[in-house]
Amino acid sequence: MVAQLTKQQYTIDEYLELESQAEVRHEYIDGEILEMAGGTTNHNLVTGNIYIALRLALKGKNYPVFIENVRLWIAQENIFTYPDVMVIAQNPEYHGENKTTVTNPIIIIEVLSNSTRDYDLGRKFEYYRSLDSLQEYILIDPEKPLVMSYHRNNTQQWSLNIFENINDKLTLNSVPVEVTLQEIYEGVF
């Protein structure tokens, strides 16, 4: 997140109208509209690599994978945001009449950046945890081998696994996927 628009509070309808015409993406957080930061080449490579790995591993299975420009609505928190990667079980559930905003990811992946690191690790994870559908939250550092994988044990408990070796293998719990850190960081190191 980088800059806030001039007006202090916006309705959801105002946000959606502004966003439909915007050239850059914005988050909506309980009435505030915030411009999202751009990414680095490492961020882009890592995001693309994890997206491709998931798409290939889930091909022919009923787990659609979405990248960056698909918006997420978190009704309990009154938030619209754009996760780097999301996986849905079976069919997306949409907010509204169009197919731009989903509400039911089982996996959310965020690639960290200097400007969003603390937000992604803290407050944003708090928002994501309010989604009943969410089973896994994965954070990837694009500058060094570091993958933090949270998975839901039950409705209130989350477990964390940390991977820091390029030879480590990330095994997802909610979908039949294993991906090595070498695959995630291909072209970065």
N, CA, C and O of each residue as an XYZ file, in Angstrom:
756
protein
N       0.846     -1.162      0.000
C       0.000      0.000      0.000
C       0.892      1.226      0.000
O       1.895      1.279      0.712
N       0.521      2.208     -0.802
C       1.371      3.375     -0.906
C       0.636      4.664     -0.580
O       1.014      5.364      0.359
N      -0.382      4.984     -1.316
C      -0.997      6.297     -1.164
C      -2.504      6.177     -0.973
O      -3.145      5.291     -1.539
N      -3.046      7.057     -0.190
C      -4.484      7.112      0.029
C      -5.077      8.173     -0.888
O      -4.471      9.226     -1.091
N      -6.272      7.902     -1.451
C      -6.945      8.907     -2.258
C      -7.373     10.057     -1.356
O      -7.359      9.918     -0.133
N      -7.752     11.189     -1.939
C      -7.998     12.403     -1.165
C      -9.204     12.318     -0.239
O      -9.117     12.774      0.901
N     -10.315     11.758     -0.675
C     -11.490     11.652      0.173
C     -11.211     10.665      1.310
O     -10.527      9.664      1.098
N     -11.716     10.926      2.484
C     -11.421     10.087      3.641
C     -12.200      8.776      3.665
O     -11.621      7.730      3.959
N     -13.490      8.806      3.365
C     -14.325      7.608      3.432
C     -15.095      7.406      2.126
O     -15.646      8.354      1.566
N     -15.124      6.173      1.656
C     -15.827      5.806      0.440
C     -16.790      4.672      0.747
O     -16.527      3.843      1.618
N     -17.902      4.639      0.031
C     -18.794      3.492      0.129
C     -18.221      2.375     -0.739
O     -17.342      2.610     -1.569
N     -18.719      1.179     -0.544
C     -18.288      0.054     -1.374
C     -18.609      0.331     -2.834
O     -17.781      0.071     -3.707
N     -19.783      0.847     -3.109
C     -20.161      1.154     -4.494
C     -19.235      2.188     -5.116
O     -18.858      2.058     -6.281
N     -18.859      3.223     -4.349
C     -17.921      4.234     -4.860
C     -16.574      3.597     -5.168
O     -15.978      3.864     -6.211
N     -16.096      2.755     -4.259
C     -14.819      2.064     -4.482
C     -14.871      1.218     -5.746
O     -13.987      1.318     -6.597
N     -15.897      0.386     -5.873
C     -15.992     -0.496     -7.032
C     -16.071      0.292     -8.335
O     -15.505     -0.130     -9.344
N     -16.759      1.420     -8.330
C     -16.833      2.264     -9.521
C     -15.457      2.865     -9.842
O     -15.013      2.821    -10.989
N     -14.794      3.417     -8.846
C     -13.451      3.971     -9.059
C     -12.479      2.890     -9.525
O     -11.678      3.121    -10.431
N     -12.550      1.720     -8.911
C     -11.614      0.637     -9.237
C     -11.836      0.114    -10.651
O     -10.884     -0.305    -11.309
N     -13.076      0.131    -11.126
C     -13.369     -0.351    -12.480
C     -12.723      0.533    -13.543
O     -12.541      0.103    -14.682
N     -12.377      1.768    -13.176
C     -11.759      2.705    -14.117
C     -10.281      2.962    -13.829
O      -9.610      3.661    -14.588
N      -9.779      2.399    -12.741
C      -8.410      2.701    -12.303
C      -7.372      1.992    -13.165
O      -7.603      0.896    -13.677
N      -6.231      2.641    -13.310
C      -5.109      2.044    -14.035
C      -4.201      1.249    -13.107
O      -3.438      0.399    -13.567
N      -4.274      1.514    -11.809
C      -3.539      0.735    -10.806
C      -4.548      0.168     -9.812
O      -5.660      0.680     -9.683
N      -4.157     -0.880     -9.119
C      -5.056     -1.530     -8.171
C      -5.055     -0.799     -6.829
O      -4.062     -0.195     -6.422
N      -6.203     -0.878     -6.160
C      -6.361     -0.260     -4.841
C      -7.021     -1.253     -3.889
O      -7.875     -2.043     -4.291
N      -6.621     -1.203     -2.644
C      -7.318     -1.938     -1.599
C      -8.383     -1.035     -1.002
O      -8.255      0.190     -0.986
N      -9.421     -1.663     -0.517
C     -10.484     -0.960      0.197
C     -10.508     -1.537      1.600
O     -10.762     -2.727      1.788
N     -10.242     -0.686      2.586
C     -10.205     -1.141      3.975
C     -11.182     -0.305      4.782
O     -10.875      0.804      5.218
N     -12.360     -0.866      4.966
C     -13.400     -0.259      5.799
C     -13.612      1.227      5.475
O     -13.616      2.074      6.368
N     -13.787      1.519      4.197
C     -14.092      2.886      3.780
C     -12.917      3.663      3.219
O     -13.120      4.674      2.548
N     -11.694      3.220      3.476
C     -10.502      3.898      2.945
C     -10.034      3.184      1.683
O     -10.115      1.959      1.588
N      -9.550      3.949      0.722
C      -8.997      3.394     -0.506
C      -7.504      3.679     -0.527
O      -7.068      4.824     -0.402
N      -6.721      2.597     -0.689
C      -5.273      2.714     -0.660
C      -4.668      2.116     -1.921
O      -4.984      0.987     -2.296
N      -3.798      2.880     -2.574
C      -3.117      2.397     -3.766
C      -2.151      1.286     -3.376
O      -1.460      1.376     -2.361
N      -2.112      0.243     -4.190
C      -1.206     -0.876     -3.921
C       0.151     -0.610     -4.558
O       0.250     -0.031     -5.640
N       1.180     -1.044     -3.866
C       2.553     -0.840     -4.330
C       2.856     -1.728     -5.530
O       2.275     -2.802     -5.689
N       3.757     -1.271     -6.352
C       4.252     -2.087     -7.455
C       5.273     -3.087     -6.933
O       5.738     -2.968     -5.799
N       5.620     -4.066     -7.751
C       6.535     -5.109     -7.313
C       7.876     -5.030     -8.005
O       8.049     -4.322     -8.997
N       8.828     -5.779     -7.455
C      10.163     -5.883     -8.041
C      10.190     -7.046     -9.032
O       9.226     -7.805     -9.134
N      11.285     -7.180     -9.750
C      11.410     -8.314    -10.665
C      11.425     -9.629     -9.888
O      10.839    -10.611    -10.343
N      12.079     -9.670     -8.729
C      12.065    -10.890     -7.912
C      10.645    -11.225     -7.470
O      10.228    -12.383     -7.517
N       9.913    -10.217     -7.045
C       8.520    -10.414     -6.638
C       7.727    -11.024     -7.792
O       6.967    -11.973     -7.598
N       7.906    -10.477     -8.978
C       7.204    -10.953    -10.158
C       7.583    -12.392    -10.502
O       6.712    -13.211    -10.794
N       8.878    -12.700    -10.466
C       9.329    -14.060    -10.767
C       8.767    -15.069     -9.778
O       8.259    -16.117    -10.178
N       8.854    -14.759     -8.484
C       8.379    -15.680     -7.451
C       6.870    -15.882     -7.575
O       6.385    -17.010     -7.489
N       6.131    -14.802     -7.776
C       4.680    -14.905     -7.937
C       4.343    -15.785     -9.140
O       3.497    -16.674     -9.044
N       4.994    -15.541    -10.256
C       4.755    -16.350    -11.452
C       5.137    -17.802    -11.257
O       4.419    -18.699    -11.699
N       6.268    -18.044    -10.597
C       6.724    -19.422    -10.380
C       5.749    -20.219     -9.523
O       5.441    -21.364     -9.853
N       5.261    -19.642     -8.436
C       4.351    -20.377     -7.558
C       3.005    -20.567     -8.263
O       2.370    -21.613     -8.122
N       2.579    -19.574     -9.009
C       1.338    -19.699     -9.780
C       1.438    -20.845    -10.791
O       0.541    -21.684    -10.876
N       2.524    -20.875    -11.548
C       2.711    -21.925    -12.552
C       2.788    -23.298    -11.898
O       2.175    -24.249    -12.381
N       3.532    -23.410    -10.809
C       3.652    -24.694    -10.109
C       2.283    -25.194     -9.647
O       1.965    -26.374     -9.790
N       1.484    -24.293     -9.096
C       0.146    -24.681     -8.645
C      -0.756    -25.050     -9.826
O      -1.459    -26.059     -9.774
N      -0.740    -24.247    -10.881
C      -1.580    -24.527    -12.053
C      -1.249    -25.881    -12.663
O      -2.148    -26.644    -13.015
N       0.041    -26.180    -12.788
C       0.440    -27.465    -13.367
C       0.061    -28.626    -12.450
O      -0.447    -29.644    -12.919
N       0.303    -28.481    -11.160
C       0.008    -29.557    -10.212
C      -1.495    -29.798    -10.074
O      -1.916    -30.918     -9.786
N      -2.294    -28.772    -10.274
C      -3.744    -28.895    -10.088
C      -4.511    -29.023    -11.405
O      -5.742    -29.001    -11.422
N      -3.771    -29.158    -12.505
C      -4.417    -29.296    -13.812
C      -5.326    -30.529    -13.821
O      -4.918    -31.621    -13.424
N      -6.557    -30.333    -14.280
C      -7.503    -31.428    -14.347
C      -8.225    -31.697    -13.038
O      -9.130    -32.530    -12.978
N      -7.826    -30.998    -12.001
C      -8.514    -31.111    -10.715
C      -9.388    -29.871    -10.580
O      -9.205    -28.907    -11.323
N     -10.304    -29.879     -9.677
C     -11.236    -28.762     -9.579
C     -10.780    -27.754     -8.527
O     -11.468    -27.506     -7.536
N      -9.588    -27.174     -8.771
C      -9.018    -26.161     -7.890
C      -8.516    -24.995     -8.743
O      -7.329    -24.950     -9.064
N      -9.379    -24.057     -9.116
C      -8.902    -22.916     -9.891
C      -7.864    -22.104     -9.121
O      -7.975    -21.918     -7.909
N      -6.856    -21.624     -9.846
C      -5.782    -20.818     -9.268
C      -5.836    -19.445     -9.929
O      -5.889    -19.336    -11.154
N      -5.822    -18.397     -9.104
C      -5.904    -17.034     -9.609
C      -4.676    -16.244     -9.177
O      -4.095    -16.501     -8.123
N      -4.290    -15.281    -10.007
C      -3.087    -14.489     -9.746
C      -3.439    -12.999     -9.756
O      -4.213    -12.548    -10.601
N      -2.890    -12.261     -8.849
C      -2.828    -10.814     -8.674
C      -4.033     -9.957     -9.035
O      -4.415     -9.120     -8.217
N      -4.651    -10.102    -10.184
C      -5.694     -9.170    -10.587
C      -7.104     -9.611    -10.234
O      -8.068     -8.928    -10.581
N      -7.241    -10.740     -9.550
C      -8.550    -11.159     -9.068
C      -8.683    -10.641     -7.635
O      -7.839    -10.903     -6.778
N      -9.743     -9.916     -7.408
C      -9.964     -9.253     -6.120
C     -10.629    -10.224     -5.138
O     -11.376    -11.118     -5.536
N     -10.345    -10.031     -3.866
C     -10.935    -10.804     -2.776
C     -11.775     -9.882     -1.904
O     -11.324     -8.802     -1.520
N     -13.006    -10.309     -1.588
C     -13.883     -9.575     -0.672
C     -13.901    -10.317      0.654
O     -14.216    -11.506      0.705
N     -13.561     -9.612      1.724
C     -13.609    -10.164      3.080
C     -14.740     -9.437      3.800
O     -14.535     -8.377      4.392
N     -15.920    -10.014      3.743
C     -17.128     -9.344      4.240
C     -17.034     -9.004      5.727
O     -17.431     -7.914      6.140
N     -16.508     -9.936      6.539
C     -16.455     -9.714      7.988
C     -15.614     -8.508      8.356
O     -15.821     -7.909      9.411
N     -14.670     -8.141      7.503
C     -13.759     -7.038      7.792
C     -14.024     -5.806      6.929
O     -13.391     -4.768      7.120
N     -14.966     -5.915      5.972
C     -15.288     -4.823      5.063
C     -14.055     -4.409      4.236
O     -13.682     -3.237      4.173
N     -13.443     -5.424      3.610
C     -12.177     -5.216      2.892
C     -12.224     -5.868      1.512
O     -12.704     -6.990      1.349
N     -11.709     -5.127      0.518
C     -11.385     -5.679     -0.791
C      -9.867     -5.614     -0.923
O      -9.260     -4.590     -0.610
N      -9.259     -6.687     -1.380
C      -7.818     -6.709     -1.571
C      -7.471     -7.624     -2.741
O      -8.334     -8.333     -3.259
N      -6.220     -7.607     -3.149
C      -5.737     -8.399     -4.268
C      -4.571     -9.281     -3.813
O      -3.420     -8.854     -3.914
N      -4.827    -10.486     -3.318
C      -3.709    -11.370     -2.974
C      -2.877    -11.701     -4.213
O      -3.373    -11.645     -5.338
N      -1.618    -12.045     -3.994
C      -0.763    -12.396     -5.131
C      -1.264    -13.648     -5.837
O      -1.329    -13.681     -7.066
N      -1.620    -14.683     -5.070
C      -2.133    -15.929     -5.637
C      -3.220    -16.460     -4.708
O      -3.095    -16.378     -3.486
N      -4.285    -17.004     -5.293
C      -5.345    -17.657     -4.517
C      -5.725    -18.974     -5.189
O      -5.710    -19.094     -6.414
N      -6.065    -19.955     -4.356
C      -6.606    -21.221     -4.837
C      -8.002    -21.362     -4.248
O      -8.230    -21.082     -3.071
N      -8.920    -21.797     -5.079
C     -10.317    -21.985     -4.683
C     -10.627    -23.479     -4.793
O     -10.098    -24.153     -5.677
N     -11.467    -23.997     -3.919
C     -11.931    -25.380     -4.033
C     -13.206    -25.392     -4.865
O     -14.196    -24.755     -4.506
N     -13.178    -26.102     -5.950
C     -14.308    -26.270     -6.855
C     -14.678    -24.966     -7.536
O     -13.945    -24.524     -8.421
N     -15.775    -24.331     -7.168
C     -16.250    -23.164     -7.902
C     -16.078    -21.880     -7.105
O     -16.365    -21.846     -5.908
N     -15.614    -20.832     -7.756
C     -15.517    -19.549     -7.067
C     -16.906    -19.050     -6.665
O     -17.880    -19.202     -7.402
N     -16.965    -18.464     -5.501
C     -18.156    -17.735     -5.085
C     -17.823    -16.265     -5.264
O     -16.783    -15.790     -4.808
N     -18.721    -15.549     -5.937
C     -18.436    -14.179     -6.311
C     -19.188    -13.174     -5.453
O     -20.290    -13.436     -4.970
N     -18.566    -12.028     -5.281
C     -19.233    -10.875     -4.684
C     -19.825    -10.089     -5.843
O     -19.099     -9.679     -6.748
N     -21.110     -9.878     -5.824
C     -21.746     -9.125     -6.882
C     -22.054     -9.970     -8.098
O     -22.015    -11.200     -8.056
N     -22.360     -9.280     -9.178
C     -22.856     -9.938    -10.388
C     -21.759    -10.302    -11.386
O     -21.999    -11.096    -12.295
N     -20.564     -9.739    -11.233
C     -19.512    -10.029    -12.209
C     -18.510    -11.029    -11.635
O     -18.666    -11.499    -10.507
N     -17.498    -11.345    -12.408
C     -16.514    -12.347    -12.013
C     -15.158    -11.714    -11.707
O     -14.114    -12.254    -12.073
N     -15.184    -10.576    -11.041
C     -13.937     -9.891    -10.700
C     -13.535    -10.075     -9.244
O     -12.380     -9.837     -8.891
N     -14.474    -10.499     -8.386
C     -14.220    -10.538     -6.952
C     -14.699    -11.863     -6.368
O     -15.884    -12.188     -6.446
N     -13.773    -12.630     -5.782
C     -14.122    -13.910     -5.160
C     -14.216    -13.755     -3.646
O     -13.753    -12.767     -3.074
N     -14.824    -14.753     -3.012
C     -15.017    -14.692     -1.557
C     -14.582    -15.964     -0.830
O     -14.666    -16.019      0.397
N     -14.119    -16.990     -1.554
C     -13.921    -18.285     -0.917
C     -12.587    -18.980     -1.205
O     -12.593    -20.158     -1.562
N     -11.449    -18.300     -1.065
C     -10.181    -19.004     -1.282
C      -9.894    -19.994     -0.159
O     -10.232    -19.752      0.999
N      -9.265    -21.113     -0.518
C      -8.787    -22.040      0.510
C      -7.300    -21.810      0.788
O      -6.797    -22.150      1.858
N      -6.606    -21.227     -0.196
C      -5.184    -20.889     -0.042
C      -4.988    -19.462     -0.525
O      -5.485    -19.077     -1.584
N      -4.259    -18.680      0.265
C      -3.826    -17.347     -0.154
C      -2.312    -17.314     -0.024
O      -1.750    -17.732      0.988
N      -1.662    -16.807     -1.070
C      -0.203    -16.665     -1.073
C       0.126    -15.196     -1.293
O      -0.373    -14.562     -2.224
N       0.964    -14.675     -0.429
C       1.474    -13.311     -0.569
C       2.990    -13.373     -0.708
O       3.668    -14.038      0.075
N       3.511    -12.677     -1.705
C       4.954    -12.511     -1.859
C       5.290    -11.183     -1.188
O       4.749    -10.138     -1.550
N       6.169    -11.236     -0.226
C       6.465    -10.072      0.601
C       7.207     -8.995     -0.182
O       7.907     -9.282     -1.153
N       7.041     -7.760      0.256
C       7.830     -6.641     -0.257
C       8.171     -5.753      0.929
O       7.554     -5.862      1.988
N       9.139     -4.889      0.756
C       9.543     -4.017      1.863
C       8.382     -3.171      2.366
O       8.247     -2.952      3.570
N       7.540     -2.692      1.446
C       6.461     -1.791      1.850
C       5.269     -2.512      2.469
O       4.477     -1.880      3.167
N       5.115     -3.823      2.235
C       3.942     -4.530      2.752
C       4.270     -5.648      3.738
O       3.357     -6.280      4.269
N       5.538     -5.905      3.991
C       5.959     -7.042      4.820
C       5.231     -7.086      6.164
O       4.624     -8.106      6.494
N       5.275     -6.021      6.933
C       4.658     -6.023      8.256
C       3.147     -6.193      8.168
O       2.552     -6.903      8.979
N       2.533     -5.552      7.196
C       1.089     -5.665      6.983
C       0.708     -7.105      6.625
O      -0.241     -7.653      7.186
N       1.450     -7.721      5.685
C       1.164     -9.096      5.266
C       1.340    -10.085      6.418
O       0.571    -11.037      6.548
N       2.351     -9.856      7.249
C       2.618    -10.751      8.375
C       1.647    -10.551      9.536
O       1.432    -11.472     10.324
N       1.067     -9.382      9.650
C       0.250     -9.063     10.817
C      -1.208     -8.848     10.508
O      -1.996     -9.792     10.469
N      -1.557     -7.613     10.290
C      -2.958     -7.219     10.156
C      -3.673     -7.941      9.011
O      -4.825     -8.351      9.153
N      -2.990     -8.092      7.887
C      -3.622     -8.733      6.739
C      -3.942    -10.202      7.040
O      -4.990    -10.707      6.638
N      -3.046    -10.874      7.740
C      -3.314    -12.260      8.128
C      -4.506    -12.320      9.085
O      -5.302    -13.258      9.036
N      -4.621    -11.334      9.935
C      -5.792    -11.253     10.823
C      -7.074    -11.157      9.983
O      -8.058    -11.841     10.264
N      -7.053    -10.317      8.969
C      -8.213    -10.191      8.080
C      -8.498    -11.521      7.369
O      -9.638    -11.983      7.335
N      -7.465    -12.119      6.812
C      -7.633    -13.372      6.077
C      -8.192    -14.480      6.967
O      -9.020    -15.275      6.523
N      -7.747    -14.534      8.209
C      -8.213    -15.590      9.121
C      -9.713    -15.538      9.356
O     -10.296    -16.536      9.780
N     -10.357    -14.409      9.096
C     -11.800    -14.315      9.279
C     -12.576    -15.041      8.171
O     -13.789    -15.217      8.282
N     -11.889    -15.460      7.113
C     -12.531    -16.209      6.030
C     -12.714    -17.670      6.449
O     -11.737    -18.373      6.706
N     -13.940    -18.110      6.514
C     -14.210    -19.501      6.892
C     -13.586    -20.497      5.930
O     -13.195    -21.590      6.339
N     -13.489    -20.139      4.665
C     -12.959    -21.045      3.645
C     -11.448    -21.228      3.737
O     -10.928    -22.261      3.315
N     -10.738    -20.248      4.279
C      -9.273    -20.251      4.216
C      -8.673    -21.373      5.066
O      -8.972    -21.502      6.254
N      -7.821    -22.177      4.430
C      -7.136    -23.277      5.108
C      -5.624    -23.068      5.203
O      -4.973    -23.603      6.101
N      -5.064    -22.280      4.263
C      -3.617    -22.069      4.262
C      -3.292    -20.645      3.832
O      -3.915    -20.078      2.935
N      -2.285    -20.089      4.512
C      -1.769    -18.763      4.181
C      -0.262    -18.907      4.067
O       0.408    -19.315      5.015
N       0.263    -18.569      2.896
C       1.685    -18.770      2.619
C       2.318    -17.433      2.276
O       1.823    -16.690      1.428
N       3.422    -17.142      2.950
C       4.178    -15.916      2.714
C       5.548    -16.306      2.163
O       6.211    -17.202      2.686
N       5.958    -15.622      1.101
C       7.226    -15.939      0.446
C       8.071    -14.676      0.381
O       7.614    -13.637     -0.094
N       9.296    -14.771      0.857
C      10.250    -13.666      0.760
C      10.924    -13.749     -0.609
O      11.524    -14.779     -0.918
N      10.851    -12.713     -1.436
C      11.439    -12.792     -2.767
C      12.947    -12.529     -2.810
O      13.574    -12.675     -3.859
N      13.522    -12.145     -1.678
C      14.937    -11.773     -1.657
C      15.852    -12.847     -1.092
O      17.067    -12.783     -1.280
N      15.287    -13.832     -0.405
C      16.078    -14.931      0.165
C      15.163    -16.133      0.315
O      13.944    -15.976      0.386
N      15.730    -17.333      0.363
C      14.887    -18.512      0.542
C      14.208    -18.480      1.916
O      14.831    -18.764      2.940
N      12.941    -18.134      1.914
C      12.141    -18.104      3.138
C      10.666    -18.201      2.767
O      10.095    -17.298      2.155
N      10.070    -19.323      3.156
C       8.649    -19.541      2.934
C       8.030    -19.866      4.287
O       8.470    -20.784      4.980
N       7.005    -19.102      4.653
C       6.263    -19.335      5.897
C       4.888    -19.847      5.519
O       4.129    -19.170      4.826
N       4.577    -21.036      5.975
C       3.321    -21.683      5.610
C       2.468    -21.900      6.852
O       2.804    -22.697      7.728
N       1.350    -21.169      6.905
C       0.392    -21.331      7.989
C      -0.739    -22.231      7.488
O      -1.216    -22.066      6.365
N      -1.164    -23.177      8.318
C      -2.353    -23.947      7.963
C      -3.258    -24.082      9.174
O      -2.813    -24.180     10.317
N      -4.542    -24.084      8.870
C      -5.570    -24.128      9.913
C      -5.690    -25.558     10.440
O      -5.881    -26.501      9.672
N      -5.573    -25.703     11.766
C      -5.771    -27.002     12.408
C      -7.237    -27.211     12.753
O      -7.777    -28.304     12.582
N      -7.863    -26.173     13.231
C      -9.300    -26.162     13.494
C      -9.754    -24.719     13.347
O      -9.004    -23.898     12.820
N     -10.926    -24.394     13.783
C     -11.439    -23.050     13.522
C     -10.639    -21.945     14.189
O     -10.678    -20.808     13.718
N      -9.914    -22.228     15.265
C      -9.198    -21.174     15.987
C      -7.679    -21.327     15.999
O      -6.980    -20.390     16.385
N      -7.152    -22.469     15.592
C      -5.712    -22.685     15.687
C      -5.059    -22.767     14.318
O      -5.569    -23.400     13.394
N      -3.902    -22.098     14.220
C      -3.093    -22.137     13.006
C      -1.701    -22.617     13.373
O      -1.161    -22.228     14.409
N      -1.112    -23.466     12.522
C       0.259    -23.934     12.719
C       1.152    -23.300     11.658
O       0.722    -23.032     10.536
N       2.392    -23.072     12.037
C       3.366    -22.446     11.144
C       4.505    -23.412     10.858
O       5.064    -24.024     11.768
N       4.840    -23.540      9.574
C       6.048    -24.240      9.143
C       6.896    -23.236      8.384
O       6.390    -22.483      7.552
N       8.197    -23.231      8.678
C       9.125    -22.301      8.026
C      10.128    -23.107      7.216
O      10.706    -24.079      7.703
N      10.324    -22.684      5.965
C      11.263    -23.339      5.056
C      12.312    -22.315      4.634
O      11.970    -21.255      4.110
N      13.591    -22.629      4.862
C      14.666    -21.682      4.549
C      15.779    -22.286      3.713
O      16.734    -21.593      3.361
N      15.672    -23.549      3.395
C      16.677    -24.224      2.597
C      16.152    -24.374      1.178
O      15.017    -24.809      0.985
N      16.945    -24.029      0.198
C      16.523    -24.074     -1.198
C      16.111    -25.482     -1.617
O      15.387    -25.644     -2.600
N      16.561    -26.502     -0.885
C      16.194    -27.884     -1.182
C      14.935    -28.341     -0.442
O      14.485    -29.470     -0.642
N      14.361    -27.490      0.403
C      13.138    -27.837      1.128
C      11.975    -27.994      0.155
O      11.983    -27.455     -0.952
N      10.981    -28.745      0.603
C       9.778    -28.980     -0.192
C       8.570    -28.515      0.612
O       8.358    -28.956      1.742
N       7.792    -27.634      0.027
C       6.555    -27.144      0.619
C       5.441    -28.108      0.226
O       5.130    -28.266     -0.954
N       4.841    -28.754      1.234
C       3.717    -29.651      0.999
C       2.462    -28.965      1.511
O       2.358    -28.627      2.690
N       1.514    -28.768      0.611
C       0.269    -28.111      0.995
C      -0.686    -29.133      1.608
O      -0.683    -30.305      1.232
N      -1.493    -28.676      2.545
C      -2.414    -29.554      3.249
C      -3.784    -29.629      2.596
O      -4.440    -30.669      2.665
N      -4.227    -28.557      1.968
C      -5.595    -28.503      1.464
C      -5.735    -28.914      0.005
O      -6.850    -29.104     -0.480
N      -4.621    -29.053     -0.693
C      -4.615    -29.530     -2.084
C      -3.433    -30.482     -2.247
O      -2.446    -30.379     -1.517
N      -3.530    -31.410     -3.206
C      -2.440    -32.374     -3.391
C      -1.268    -31.786     -4.173
O      -1.069    -32.100     -5.346
N      -0.493    -30.924     -3.500
C       0.615    -30.242     -4.175
C       1.848    -30.237     -3.278
O       1.775    -29.952     -2.083
N       2.976    -30.559     -3.894
C       4.288    -30.353     -3.287
C       5.093    -29.522     -4.272
O       5.096    -29.795     -5.473
N       5.773    -28.509     -3.758
C       6.599    -27.658     -4.616
C       7.889    -27.360     -3.860
O       7.866    -27.030     -2.674
N       9.006    -27.481     -4.555
C      10.286    -27.216     -3.917
C      10.574    -25.722     -3.910
O      10.040    -24.972     -4.727
N      11.413    -25.304     -2.990
C      11.838    -23.909     -2.994
C      12.631    -23.601     -4.255
O      12.623    -22.464     -4.727
N      13.319    -24.604     -4.810
C      14.023    -24.390     -6.078
C      13.049    -23.961     -7.174
O      13.363    -23.080     -7.973
N      11.870    -24.581     -7.213
C      10.859    -24.205     -8.205
C      10.329    -22.795     -7.927
O      10.145    -22.000     -8.849
N      10.088    -22.496     -6.657
C       9.559    -21.187     -6.282
C      10.527    -20.073     -6.648
O      10.116    -19.006     -7.102
N      11.834    -20.332     -6.446
C      12.854    -19.291     -6.657
C      13.587    -19.415     -7.991
O      14.634    -18.794     -8.177
N      13.056    -20.201     -8.915
C      13.711    -20.339    -10.220
C      13.877    -18.977    -10.890
O      12.915    -18.219    -11.015
N      15.093    -18.673    -11.316
C      15.398    -17.406    -11.968
C      15.739    -16.283    -11.017
O      16.146    -15.204    -11.447
N      15.573    -16.529     -9.701
C      15.878    -15.505     -8.701
C      17.285    -15.698     -8.161
O      18.041    -14.735     -8.033
N      17.643    -16.946     -7.843
C      18.981    -17.236     -7.301
C      19.738    -18.126     -8.260
O      20.885    -18.487     -7.992
